Amino acid sequence: MHLWLRAGTLTSLLVASVGGAQAAPACQVLFHGNTSGLAYTILMNAGVDVTTTSTLDYFVSPANHSLSHLNAFDAVWFQYGLGSADPALMAPSFTTYLQQGHAVHFAGDVSNYDAMEALMQGVLPNVLQASVGLSSLSFSNSYGPWSVQTSSSLTQTPRAVSPGSLSFDNGRALANVPANHRVLSAGPLTLMSAFDDGSMQSGQGRVSHFGDTGNLGSQSPQSPVGLLLHNVQAFLLAPRDCEAPLQANDDTGTVTGASGGVAVADVLANDFINLTRATPATGDRTNLTLTEVPGSNTSPAGHRMVLDGATGAVTVPAGTPPGTYELHYSLCEVARPGNCEQARVEVVVTAGPPVTLSFTQTSPTHPVGSLHQAQATVTDADGFPVTNTAVTFTVSAGPNAGYSATVLTDAQGQALWSYTGSATPGIDILTATALSGSLTAPALQVEWLAAPAAATVQPVPGVSTLGMALLGALMSLVGLWRRRPGR
């Protein structure tokens, strides 16, 4: 998940790019203002590394400050007034900072407008090109409601600010600001100005200004004022090579296929924007876009599980066949669409409760002493196989009565059973039950046949050895008698 304040919106999606490119460093903002206000909240929700300060040392003598100098930060959000500080002492720091390509937002506190405006008068003419038309600055006061009208200078900002009436606690206006740099206006009254890097004398610096933003705690990050602040902060950081770190973590869920439903409530619940602050990605989810990675959804056609980009929920349609499916999602920051992180969602779809038990056997007859095999199949209301269901097989009557076994169904919902019959012929009655007997199937019969009687072997008539000897002797005598002389 990548996050983002760098180009623009305070969208924080920390994402190691899909191609494995090294992520840009986190955006660093020095915040001199009200940490309970809306501007600070939006920065934090966007995953920006925010350093708060209530001291002016950064701006008056930054080299002497323990936290180094202004160049450590991509932008400065300068909200509180100067108090008794001399604007002339602070102007050089801001001028150099902007000339080096950084960004500054000036927002004067109501009690310090004069000093803030004096500071801006000392900075802006020295950093803006003459063509901008601000060789001299003047200010005017205004209070009350005003209309939101985003100018062409922020057309690339990702958050649309719908026109509407807003009530601000005050509004100070810069006169002589070119129309294309007016971010908000109500008729001729300019309530905000923004100058991009093309308006700067050197570098890629940016600067913006409007009235007090310290008392916006009652506004929502998605109110018109909130959307404006998102865009301004993104506008300031756009040229900087920084982005909020994101982390997308894998998710798992289980749902029954027969009824379907939500398998994962929100994939962002275990994802983070800027791990140094452990900010949940759900803090202001409008900083992110959440989309399914094309081709990653392995659920069957006609029963596609769906990722809701707005809520992060993964839903499985009713009637989805049991199995393990997955999809991948990509988190990208709104302002930096190329700053993305991916994660995987694995959903196990199980069958519904067992409602049907069928019972079959390989053959209804066997010789005694043979092996008999039977099979039970358990399915749910939709006909899907139910796994891991105990089926009890029993020979309830017959020569093998009392034989019994309990077998769990496999992934196909099948339980196989076999037993060897005794030597006694007869008919066995077989039963199969599940769910402690509450689910039954019609009984089967198997007939054990007696082995055929052994055939009697009759001796072949013949002459014994003694008989043969006597016969031979008799034949010899006959032969001698026939050969007597005189015969």
C-alpha positions as CSV (number, residue, x, y, z in Angstrom):
1,M,0.0,0.0,0.0
2,H,1.5,3.2,-0.8
3,L,0.4,6.4,0.7
4,W,0.9,9.9,0.0
5,L,1.3,13.5,0.6
6,R,3.7,14.2,-1.9
7,A,1.9,15.0,-4.9
8,G,-0.9,16.3,-3.6
9,T,-3.6,15.1,-1.6
10,L,-2.9,13.8,1.8
11,T,-3.5,10.4,0.6
12,S,-1.3,8.0,2.4
13,L,-0.7,4.7,0.8
14,L,2.6,3.2,1.6
15,V,3.4,0.9,-1.1
16,A,6.5,-0.7,-2.3
17,S,5.8,-0.4,-6.0
18,V,4.5,-3.4,-7.7
19,G,7.6,-3.6,-9.8
20,G,9.7,-3.6,-6.7
21,A,11.1,-0.1,-7.2
22,Q,12.4,1.5,-4.0
23,A,9.8,3.6,-2.3
24,A,10.4,7.3,-1.9
25,P,11.1,8.6,1.6
26,A,8.3,9.7,3.8
27,C,7.1,13.3,3.5
28,Q,8.5,15.5,6.3
29,V,6.4,18.5,7.4
30,L,7.2,21.0,10.1
31,F,4.0,22.0,11.7
32,H,3.8,25.3,13.7
33,G,0.2,25.4,14.7
34,N,-2.8,23.8,16.4
35,T,-2.4,20.0,16.7
36,S,-6.1,19.6,17.5
37,G,-7.2,21.3,14.3
38,L,-8.2,19.9,11.0
39,A,-5.0,20.8,9.1
40,Y,-2.9,18.7,11.5
41,T,-5.4,15.8,11.5
42,I,-5.4,15.6,7.7
43,L,-1.6,15.5,7.6
44,M,-1.5,12.7,10.1
45,N,-4.2,10.7,8.4
46,A,-2.3,10.9,5.2
47,G,0.8,9.3,6.8
48,V,3.0,12.3,6.7
49,D,5.9,12.5,9.2
50,V,4.9,15.6,11.1
51,T,7.2,17.4,13.5
52,T,5.4,19.9,15.7
53,T,6.9,23.0,17.1
54,S,5.7,26.0,19.1
55,T,9.1,27.7,19.0
56,L,10.3,30.1,16.4
57,D,13.9,29.0,16.6
58,Y,13.5,27.1,13.3
59,F,12.7,30.3,11.5
60,V,14.8,32.9,13.3
61,S,18.1,31.0,13.8
62,P,17.6,27.4,12.5
63,A,21.3,26.6,12.6
64,N,21.2,26.8,16.4
65,H,18.2,24.6,16.8
66,S,18.7,21.1,18.2
67,L,16.5,19.5,15.4
68,S,18.7,20.8,12.6
69,H,17.5,23.4,10.1
70,L,14.5,23.8,7.8
71,N,16.0,21.9,4.9
72,A,15.2,18.7,6.8
73,F,11.5,19.3,5.9
74,D,9.7,19.1,2.6
75,A,7.2,21.7,3.7
76,V,6.4,24.0,6.5
77,W,2.8,24.6,7.7
78,F,3.1,27.9,9.4
79,Q,-0.1,28.6,11.2
80,Y,0.5,30.3,14.5
81,G,1.4,34.0,14.6
82,L,4.8,35.6,15.3
83,G,4.0,37.0,18.7
84,S,6.7,39.6,19.4
85,A,9.1,38.1,16.9
86,D,10.5,40.5,14.3
87,P,9.3,39.5,10.8
88,A,12.4,41.0,9.4
89,L,14.5,38.4,11.2
90,M,12.4,35.5,9.9
91,A,12.0,36.6,6.3
92,P,15.6,35.5,5.2
93,S,15.0,31.9,6.5
94,F,11.7,31.5,4.6
95,T,13.1,33.2,1.5
96,T,16.1,30.8,1.3
97,Y,13.9,27.8,2.1
98,L,11.6,28.6,-0.7
99,Q,14.4,29.4,-3.2
100,Q,15.8,25.9,-2.5
101,G,12.7,24.3,-3.8
102,H,10.7,23.7,-0.6
103,A,7.1,24.7,0.2
104,V,5.5,27.0,2.8
105,H,1.9,27.5,3.8
106,F,1.2,30.8,5.6
107,A,-2.0,30.9,7.7
108,G,-2.2,33.8,10.1
109,D,-3.8,33.6,13.5
110,V,-6.5,36.2,14.0
111,S,-4.5,38.0,16.6
112,N,-1.3,38.1,14.6
113,Y,-2.4,39.1,11.1
114,D,-0.3,42.2,11.0
115,A,2.9,40.5,11.8
116,M,2.2,37.5,9.5
117,E,1.4,39.8,6.6
118,A,4.5,41.8,7.3
119,L,6.5,38.5,7.1
120,M,4.8,37.6,3.8
121,Q,5.5,41.0,2.4
122,G,9.1,40.4,3.2
123,V,9.2,37.0,1.5
124,L,6.9,36.8,-1.5
125,P,8.4,39.6,-3.6
126,N,11.8,37.9,-3.3
127,V,10.7,34.4,-4.4
128,L,8.1,35.0,-7.0
129,Q,8.7,35.9,-10.6
130,A,7.8,39.5,-11.6
131,S,5.2,38.2,-14.0
132,V,3.1,37.0,-11.1
133,G,2.4,40.7,-10.5
134,L,3.2,40.8,-6.8
135,S,5.9,43.4,-6.7
136,S,3.9,45.1,-4.0
137,L,1.4,43.4,-1.7
138,S,-1.6,44.8,0.1
139,F,-4.1,43.2,2.3
140,S,-7.8,43.6,3.1
141,N,-10.0,42.3,5.8
142,S,-13.2,40.3,5.4
143,Y,-15.4,38.1,7.6
144,G,-18.3,35.8,7.1
145,P,-19.4,33.2,4.6
146,W,-17.8,32.6,1.2
147,S,-18.1,30.3,-1.8
148,V,-15.7,27.5,-2.7
149,Q,-14.3,27.9,-6.2
150,T,-11.2,25.9,-7.1
151,S,-9.1,27.8,-9.6
152,S,-7.2,26.5,-12.6
153,S,-4.0,26.5,-10.6
154,L,-5.1,23.4,-8.8
155,T,-6.9,21.5,-11.5
156,Q,-4.8,18.5,-11.0
157,T,-5.7,18.1,-7.4
158,P,-7.5,14.8,-6.8
159,R,-10.3,16.0,-4.6
160,A,-13.3,17.7,-6.1
161,V,-14.6,20.6,-3.9
162,S,-18.2,21.1,-4.7
163,P,-19.3,24.8,-4.7
164,G,-21.2,25.7,-1.5
165,S,-21.5,28.2,1.2
166,L,-18.9,27.9,4.0
167,S,-18.7,29.8,7.2
168,F,-15.1,30.8,8.2
169,D,-14.2,32.5,11.4
170,N,-12.4,35.1,9.4
171,G,-10.9,35.7,6.1
172,R,-7.9,37.8,5.1
173,A,-7.3,38.6,1.5
174,L,-4.2,39.2,-0.6
175,A,-4.9,42.0,-3.2
176,N,-3.4,42.0,-6.7
177,V,-3.2,38.2,-6.9
178,P,-3.6,37.0,-10.5
179,A,-6.8,35.1,-11.1
180,N,-5.2,31.8,-12.0
181,H,-3.6,31.8,-8.5
182,R,-6.8,32.3,-6.6
183,V,-7.7,29.1,-5.0
184,L,-10.9,30.3,-3.3
185,S,-12.9,33.3,-4.3
186,A,-16.2,35.0,-3.7
187,G,-16.7,37.6,-6.4
188,P,-13.7,40.0,-6.3
189,L,-12.7,38.9,-2.8
190,T,-9.7,36.5,-2.9
191,L,-9.5,34.4,0.2
192,M,-6.6,32.2,-0.8
193,S,-3.6,32.3,-3.1
194,A,-1.4,29.6,-4.3
195,F,1.8,29.9,-6.3
196,D,3.3,26.8,-8.0
197,D,6.9,26.1,-9.0
198,G,6.4,27.8,-12.3
199,S,5.8,31.1,-10.5
200,M,9.0,30.8,-8.5
201,Q,12.2,32.6,-9.3
202,S,14.2,29.4,-8.8
203,G,13.9,25.8,-7.8
204,Q,10.5,24.0,-7.5
205,G,9.2,25.8,-4.5
206,R,5.5,26.4,-3.7
207,V,3.8,28.8,-1.4
208,S,0.1,29.3,-0.3
209,H,-1.8,31.6,2.0
210,F,-5.2,32.0,3.5
211,G,-6.8,33.1,6.8
212,D,-6.9,31.4,10.1
213,T,-7.0,27.5,10.0
214,G,-6.5,27.1,13.7
215,N,-10.1,26.8,14.6
216,L,-11.4,24.2,12.1
217,G,-11.7,21.4,14.6
218,S,-15.4,21.1,14.0
219,Q,-15.0,20.5,10.3
220,S,-14.8,17.0,8.8
221,P,-11.8,15.9,6.6
222,Q,-14.4,15.4,3.9
223,S,-16.2,18.7,4.3
224,P,-15.5,21.3,1.6
225,V,-12.9,22.9,3.9
226,G,-11.4,19.5,4.6
227,L,-11.2,18.8,0.9
228,L,-9.6,22.1,0.3
229,L,-6.9,21.4,3.0
230,H,-6.2,18.0,1.4
231,N,-5.7,19.7,-1.9
232,V,-3.5,22.5,-0.6
233,Q,-1.3,20.1,1.3
234,A,-1.0,17.9,-1.7
235,F,-0.3,20.9,-3.9
236,L,2.6,22.0,-1.6
237,L,4.2,18.6,-1.6
238,A,3.7,17.7,-5.3
239,P,7.2,18.6,-6.5
240,R,8.9,16.8,-3.6
241,D,10.2,13.3,-4.0
242,C,8.4,12.0,-0.9
243,E,5.4,9.9,0.0
244,A,3.9,8.4,3.0
245,P,4.9,4.8,3.7
246,L,2.2,2.1,3.3
247,Q,1.9,-1.5,4.3
248,A,-0.7,-3.9,3.0
249,N,-1.0,-7.2,4.8
250,D,-2.7,-10.4,3.6
251,D,-6.2,-11.3,4.8
252,T,-8.2,-14.5,5.3
253,G,-11.8,-15.2,5.7
254,T,-14.4,-18.0,5.8
255,V,-18.0,-18.1,4.6
256,T,-20.6,-20.7,3.9
257,G,-21.2,-21.2,0.2
258,A,-24.9,-21.9,0.4
259,S,-25.7,-18.5,1.9
260,G,-22.6,-16.6,0.9
261,G,-22.0,-13.2,2.5
262,V,-19.1,-11.1,3.8
263,A,-15.9,-13.2,4.2
264,V,-13.7,-10.2,5.2
265,A,-15.2,-7.1,6.7
266,D,-12.4,-4.7,5.7
267,V,-9.1,-5.6,4.1
268,L,-7.7,-2.2,5.3
269,A,-8.2,-3.2,9.0
270,N,-4.7,-4.7,9.3
271,D,-3.0,-2.3,6.8
272,F,-1.1,0.8,7.8
273,I,-0.2,4.2,6.6
274,N,3.2,5.3,7.9
275,L,4.4,2.5,10.2
276,T,6.5,4.9,12.3
277,R,3.2,6.2,13.7
278,A,1.3,2.9,13.2
279,T,-1.6,4.8,11.6
280,P,-4.4,2.5,10.5
281,A,-5.2,2.8,6.8
282,T,-8.8,3.2,7.9
283,G,-8.1,6.6,9.6
284,D,-9.2,8.5,6.5
285,R,-9.7,5.9,3.8
286,T,-10.5,8.5,1.2
287,N,-6.7,9.0,1.0
288,L,-6.5,5.7,-0.8
289,T,-8.0,3.9,-3.8
290,L,-8.6,0.2,-3.3
291,T,-9.0,-2.0,-6.4
292,E,-8.9,-5.6,-7.2
293,V,-5.8,-6.7,-9.3
294,P,-7.1,-7.9,-12.7
295,G,-6.8,-11.6,-13.2
296,S,-6.1,-12.4,-9.6
297,N,-9.6,-13.6,-8.6
298,T,-9.7,-17.4,-8.6
299,S,-13.4,-17.9,-7.6
300,P,-15.5,-19.7,-10.2
301,A,-17.2,-18.0,-13.0
302,G,-20.8,-17.1,-12.1
303,H,-19.8,-17.0,-8.5
304,R,-17.2,-14.3,-8.4
305,M,-16.3,-12.9,-5.0
306,V,-16.3,-9.1,-4.9
307,L,-14.0,-6.5,-3.3
308,D,-15.9,-3.3,-2.4
309,G,-13.4,-0.5,-3.0
310,A,-15.3,1.9,-0.7
311,T,-15.6,-0.3,2.4
312,G,-12.9,-2.9,1.9
313,A,-15.4,-5.8,2.3
314,V,-14.9,-9.0,0.4
315,T,-18.3,-10.7,-0.4
316,V,-19.0,-14.2,-1.7
317,P,-22.2,-14.9,-3.7
318,A,-24.7,-17.4,-2.4
319,G,-24.3,-20.8,-4.0
320,T,-20.6,-20.6,-4.4
321,P,-19.1,-24.1,-4.5
322,P,-16.9,-25.0,-1.5
323,G,-13.2,-24.4,-2.0
324,T,-10.3,-22.0,-1.3
325,Y,-10.2,-18.9,-3.5
326,E,-8.1,-15.8,-3.5
327,L,-7.9,-12.3,-5.0
328,H,-5.2,-9.6,-4.8
329,Y,-5.9,-6.0,-4.2
330,S,-3.9,-2.9,-4.8
331,L,-3.8,0.2,-2.5
332,C,-2.8,3.4,-4.2
333,E,-2.7,7.0,-2.9
334,V,-5.2,9.3,-4.5
335,A,-2.6,11.9,-5.3
336,R,0.1,9.5,-6.5
337,P,-1.7,6.7,-8.4
338,G,1.6,5.0,-9.1
339,N,2.4,4.7,-5.4
340,C,0.8,1.4,-4.6
341,E,1.1,-1.7,-2.4
342,Q,-0.5,-5.1,-3.0
343,A,-1.8,-7.8,-0.7
344,R,-3.7,-11.1,-1.0
345,V,-7.1,-12.2,0.3
346,E,-7.7,-15.9,0.8
347,V,-11.3,-17.0,1.3
348,V,-12.3,-20.5,2.4
349,V,-15.9,-21.3,1.2
350,T,-17.4,-24.2,3.2
351,A,-20.5,-26.3,2.5
352,G,-23.6,-25.7,4.5
353,P,-24.9,-28.0,7.2
354,P,-25.4,-31.7,6.2
355,V,-28.9,-32.4,5.0
356,T,-28.6,-35.5,2.8
357,L,-27.0,-38.9,3.3
358,S,-26.8,-41.3,0.5
359,F,-25.6,-44.9,0.8
360,T,-24.3,-47.3,-1.9
361,Q,-22.3,-50.5,-2.1
362,T,-20.2,-52.2,-4.7
363,S,-22.2,-55.5,-5.0
364,P,-25.2,-57.0,-3.3
365,T,-23.8,-60.5,-3.2
366,H,-20.5,-62.1,-2.2
367,P,-19.2,-65.5,-1.4
368,V,-18.7,-66.0,2.3
369,G,-15.4,-64.8,3.6
370,S,-15.1,-62.1,0.9
371,L,-14.5,-58.3,1.3
372,H,-17.6,-56.1,1.0
373,Q,-17.3,-52.3,0.4
374,A,-19.9,-49.6,1.0
375,Q,-19.8,-45.8,0.6
376,A,-21.8,-42.9,2.2
377,T,-22.0,-39.4,0.7
378,V,-23.0,-36.3,2.7
379,T,-24.2,-33.2,1.0
380,D,-25.7,-29.8,2.0
381,A,-28.9,-28.3,0.8
382,D,-27.3,-27.2,-2.5
383,G,-25.9,-30.6,-3.2
384,F,-22.3,-29.6,-2.3
385,P,-20.2,-32.2,-0.5
386,V,-19.8,-31.7,3.2
387,T,-16.4,-32.7,4.6
388,N,-15.3,-33.9,8.0
389,T,-18.7,-35.3,8.9
390,A,-18.7,-38.6,11.0
391,V,-20.7,-41.4,9.4
392,T,-21.4,-44.5,11.4
393,F,-21.7,-47.8,9.5
394,T,-23.3,-50.8,11.2
395,V,-24.3,-54.4,10.3
396,S,-27.6,-54.4,12.2
397,A,-28.6,-57.9,11.4
398,G,-27.4,-61.0,9.6
399,P,-24.4,-63.4,10.0
400,N,-22.1,-60.5,10.6
401,A,-24.3,-58.5,12.9
402,G,-22.4,-56.2,15.3
403,Y,-19.8,-55.1,12.8
404,S,-19.5,-51.3,13.0
405,A,-17.2,-48.4,12.2
406,T,-17.2,-44.6,12.1
407,V,-15.5,-42.8,9.2
408,L,-15.1,-39.1,8.4
409,T,-16.1,-37.8,5.0
410,D,-13.3,-36.5,2.8
411,A,-13.2,-33.5,0.5
412,Q,-15.8,-35.1,-1.8
413,G,-18.1,-35.6,1.1
414,Q,-17.5,-39.4,0.9
415,A,-16.9,-41.9,3.6
416,L,-15.7,-45.4,2.6
417,W,-16.2,-48.6,4.7
418,S,-15.3,-52.3,4.1
419,Y,-15.5,-55.5,6.1
420,T,-14.8,-59.2,5.5
421,G,-17.7,-61.5,5.9
422,S,-17.6,-64.6,8.1
423,A,-17.9,-68.2,6.8
424,T,-21.6,-68.2,7.5
425,P,-24.0,-67.6,4.6
426,G,-27.0,-65.4,5.0
427,I,-28.1,-61.8,4.5
428,D,-26.6,-58.8,6.3
429,I,-28.6,-55.6,6.8
430,L,-26.3,-52.5,6.6
431,T,-27.1,-49.0,7.9
432,A,-25.4,-45.6,7.7
433,T,-26.1,-42.7,10.0
434,A,-24.6,-39.2,10.7
435,L,-25.2,-36.3,13.1
436,S,-25.6,-38.7,16.0
437,G,-28.3,-40.7,14.1
438,S,-30.4,-37.7,13.1
439,L,-29.4,-38.1,9.5
440,T,-30.0,-41.6,8.0
441,A,-30.0,-43.3,4.6
442,P,-32.1,-46.4,3.4
443,A,-30.6,-49.6,4.6
444,L,-28.7,-51.9,2.2
445,Q,-28.7,-55.7,2.0
446,V,-25.7,-57.9,1.1
447,E,-26.1,-61.7,0.7
448,W,-23.3,-64.0,1.6
449,L,-23.4,-67.2,-0.5
450,A,-22.2,-70.6,0.7
451,A,-19.3,-72.0,-1.2
452,P,-20.3,-74.9,-3.6
453,A,-19.8,-78.5,-2.3
454,A,-16.5,-80.2,-3.2
455,A,-17.0,-82.6,-6.2
456,T,-16.5,-86.5,-5.5
457,V,-13.6,-87.9,-7.6
458,Q,-14.5,-91.3,-9.0
459,P,-11.5,-93.8,-9.5
460,V,-10.9,-94.8,-13.1
461,P,-11.4,-98.6,-13.5
462,G,-8.1,-100.5,-14.0
463,V,-6.0,-103.5,-13.2
464,S,-3.9,-103.8,-10.1
465,T,-0.2,-104.6,-10.2
466,L,-0.8,-108.1,-8.9
467,G,-3.5,-108.7,-11.5
468,M,-1.2,-107.6,-14.2
469,A,1.5,-110.0,-13.0
470,L,-0.9,-113.0,-12.9
471,L,-2.2,-112.1,-16.4
472,G,1.4,-112.0,-17.7
473,A,2.1,-115.4,-16.2
474,L,-1.0,-116.8,-17.7
475,M,-0.2,-115.5,-21.1
476,S,3.3,-117.1,-20.9
477,L,1.8,-120.5,-20.1
478,V,-0.5,-120.2,-23.0
479,G,2.3,-119.5,-25.3
480,L,4.4,-122.5,-24.1
481,W,1.4,-124.9,-24.5
482,R,1.0,-123.8,-28.1
483,R,4.7,-124.4,-28.9
484,R,4.7,-128.1,-27.6
485,P,6.1,-130.6,-30.1
486,G,3.4,-132.3,-31.9
487,R,1.1,-129.4,-31.7
